[in-house]
Amino acid sequence: MSEITWLSNIDNHYFPVVEHAFDDGLLAAGGDLSPSRLLNAYQQGIFPWFSDDEPLLWWSPDPRAIIELDNFIASKSLKKLARKQKYTVTLNYAFDRVIEACSSTPRKNPNTGELNSETWITDDMIAAYRQLNGLGLAHSVEVWNEDTLVGGLYGVGIGKVYCGESMFHTESNTSKLAMLALVEHMKSQNMAFIDCQLPTDHLSSLGASVLSRENFIEKLENNNHTLTEDGRLSEDYLNRWKPRVITP
């Protein structure tokens, strides 16, 4: 692909095939963050990432990082923290507060591999993922120290896959505790894996493995049953993500 594909706002479902992405994973630019386009993107292994001074950019990197649920690595200190029951971990209790907290967390740039010191979760992104949450497609995990939110993460659910977007912590290891709780919850719901998007040393320490984009897409397609034939969220999907306490 020699020139980037620019998307219009007319067809919310169109993306070029992921094999047309540049070497750095950049696939397309433009379009919008409507729920239908976001859902279509995640179902194809595509995600948005851009800064305030950039156009809307869509990515499908190769290779890809995932966490197989049985391969998640909980350190001795994390297991000890979980046993103490100091924190309460919940599912979908405070999505708005989690994404706001994550908006100040740096993220690795898919293009350069460097952390961006400026927020990448723009106001438009926050509004779009809040809308997805309201529709039952975006989900948060919250870690509470009594009534204070001290850690968490959010992402998008596609069938039996959780596409992680960002996490935060204000107390030591609370974002990892959120991951542990998410993994245990997904196991209990017979789910498949967590999409981590890009490989990092931190994710590797948690058990993330790297696979080709082709293999990732195949695994995603085998586990992406989200909607019924009439376009509604399936009962199985809805039951997986009902708000509840998931303290590990």
Secondary structure, DSSP 8 states (H G I E B T S, - for coil): --S-EEE-SS-TT----GGGS-TTSEEEEE----HHHHHHHHHTT-EE---TTS--EEE--SSEEEEEGGG----HHHHHHHHHT-SEEEESS-HHHHHHHHTTS--B-TTT--B-SS--S-HHHHHHHHHHHHTT-EEEEEEEETTEEEEEEEEEEETTEEEEEEEEESSTTHHHHHHHHHHHHHHHTT--EEEEES--HHHHHTT-EEE-HHHHHHHHHTT---B-TTS-B-HHHHHHT--EE---
